[in-house]
Amino acid sequence: MQQAMKNKKKANNQDAAAVRCQRCLKYGHLTYECKNENVYLYRPSRKMQFKEKQLQYELNNVKPPEVPDAFDGD
């Protein structure tokens, strides 16, 4: 029984190494466990995306997802 608990804790530690915190963007802990400062990521506003040619090109090249035949309504 104790061996199973040790294996579970070991698996949780391995899983935590692959998890990325949404607050500080570092790996190894979950967001609610984070003690680091928030990281500010600059993203262009929607207005900037439409004004700038390069961003506009990227928006136009996004293809819609394919819909399976089962949902065509037949």
N, C-alpha and C positions, 0 to 999 in steps of 0.2 A: 504494500500500500504506500509506504513512504517513497519507494522507488518511483512509483507513478507520479507522485507529487513533484519529485525532483525533475523528472522528465518534462512535466508540464511547465515548471518554472523555466527550465532550460529552453523549451520551445518558445515561450513568451519572450525571453531575452533575445532570441534569434529573430523573432518577428519584429521586435522593437527596432532592431538595427536597420530594417528595411523601410521603416515608417518615416515619413517626412512631416515635420511639424508645420502646420499652416500659419503659425504666428511668426516664428523666426526663420523658417525655411531650412532648418538643419535636420539631420537624420539622427535617429536613435531615441526619440521620445515623442509622446503624444502631445497634442495642443494643450490639454488641460493640465499636463505636467510641466509645462514650459515656464522657466524662470527668466528667460532672456527678454530683451526689448523687442518690440514689434519692428518688423522690417518694412520700409516703405518702398513699394515697387511703382515706378512711373509707368503709366499706360496712357497713350494718347486718348483724348476725349473723342466722342463720336463726331463732333464738329470737325476736329482736326483730321480724323480719318477720311472724311468726305472732301476736305480741302486739299490735302496732300496727295499728289499723283501716285507716289509709290504705295501708300496705304490703300488708296482706291483700287489699284491694280490687284493687291492681295485680296481685297474683299470680293472683287469680281471673279477671281479664280476659284472660289470655294464652290464645290459641286454639291448639289443636294444628295442626300442618301438615297440609295436604290430601295424601291418598295417591292416586297415580294408579291408574286402573282396572287397569293391567297387573300390579299387585302384589296384587290381590284373591284370588289363588289359583285363578283360572279358567283 
